[in-house]
Amino acid sequence: MIETGSWMDLIFLALMTILTNYYLKKAADGTLPNLRTIPAIAAIQEGVGKSIEENKPVHYAMGASGGQLYSTLVSMTLTSFAFLKYLSSLCARLGARLIVHMPYQTESLPMIEEMVREGYRVEGKEEEFRVEDLRYYGRGALTWTQGVTASYAQEGVGLNLSIGIFYSDCPISLEMAKIMGGLNVGGTGRWIMVYAFAMMCDYVFLGEEIYAAAAIVSQNPTMLAGIWVEELGKFFSIAMSIIGVILALVGLNIAPILGI
Amino acid sequence: MSTLKKEVPKLIVMVFGILMILGSYTTIPIFDTLNAELTSWTMTISAVSVWLGAVYATYANYQLYMRNRKEGIEHLIYFVVPFLVFGLQFGAGILYGVESSQYLWYFAHIYTNIGAAVYAVMFFTLASSAYRTFIASSWDAFALLAGGLIYTLRQIPLFQAFIPGIVGAGEWIMLVPNVGGGRGAVIAAALGALALGIRTLMGKEATVTEGA
């Protein structure tokens, strides 16, 4: 009845679900985790200020493929939505112009528009929201890259916040923003592309930091409570790795026992 | 937000999410069938929503042109050319078929070449960012510079000949610290994604339920 080799995954999923439920209840009682400061979050506000001083727009890019709603990377899409709403709200409050470079997955466009609109609405400035600053460049990473870099060159860039699902589109867009004088802040959960962010960004969210940072910027108790679950999962993984190594050293392979 | 607008999407996400999980973890055929069916729905949704992209792109360029008619002439081009290309492609497809050289001419001679040219720019962007990254301004940056240098130089025959141990050192950097660090990062990112996924399935993910 259960797929062969998936017992361990299923048990882990069940454990994580129980823990999530427990910590959500804890968050509802007002107990929230203490979180360290992530410098890249403060840099977003600094970048918006820089954009206003230089009279240049703030750019938000979630990747050419950053609108995936039904792939295994959907969590990154949702995380980038949280940042988008935070940034639009910040731009509306401080009076900066926000240009959003939308991904080519058209099914996510209404959600993106709503996130930006909501950010302006929260600040009571919905009339300042401009639909024409939501840019769509058609299908493909290379058309997206051309559109984004052209926008940097023509309209200028004060802050470039890039968070989401990135492939080979980010080395070009990030470095172009840097060359055009923009402050680059960003990150992706795709480990294979983190190198580009580490090299090209002034402030970077390293891999999983995007999830924690999204919770921090949203200041939503349920999202903040989720960080506990992530941390416990990490400790569990570390413990499993250490136990696995020790057992392997004494000649006991537990992988078949666990159904891995 | 009204209860209907908030609760119905939450319910849809929960029901379909659980069905997808059951399809992945169980061997019950009905869930496999449902899994395949739901996956095909995503393709339909994606295809149907394509027109939205055209609306956004057209509207943005039209508005930007109308705001500044003198200097925004390129937006007029961005506004007109896609329709022109679409018309020509559509006409070629109707007249000669989608396998014809007339229909494929645009892809073969324009789209692919522009794409390759843009992709080539990546070399220059990587080179300029590597220059900034490899400035040894701290011990961390020095470690990065040393690792990068050893890994890069090991590929050059001249250095392989004069520094015999460089190949082994480069391979070690690639296979031990790089793979170890990478796996740690992947596990951490997967846990973050899993925690968010569980919150979504429980209808507690704020990005989905309240717009963050």
Interface residues (C-beta under 8 A of the other chain):
Chain A: M1 I2 E3 S6 D9 L10 L13 M16 T17 T20 N21 L24 L69 Y70 T72 L73 V74 S75 M76 L78 T79 F81 A82 K85 Y86 M102 Y104 Q105 T106 E107 L109 P110 E114 M115 E118 R130 V131 E132 D133 L134 R135 Y136 Y137 G138 R139 G140 L142 T143 T145 Q146 Q154 S168 P171 I172 L174 E175 M176 K178 I179 G189 R190 W191 V194 A196 A198 M199 M200 L206 G207 E208 I210 Y211 A212 A214 S218 N220 T222 M223 G226 I227 V229 E230 G233 K234 S237
Chain B: I21 S24 Y25 T26 T27 I28 T39 T42 I45 S46 S49 V50 W51 L52 G53 Y56 A57 Y59 A60 Y62 Q63 L64 E74 P82 I114 G115 V118 Y119 V121 M122 T125 L126 S128 S129 A130 R132 T133 G182 A185 V186 I187 A188 A189 L191 G192 A193 L194 A195 L196 G197 I198 R199 T200 M202 K204 E205 A206 T207 V208 E210 G211 A212
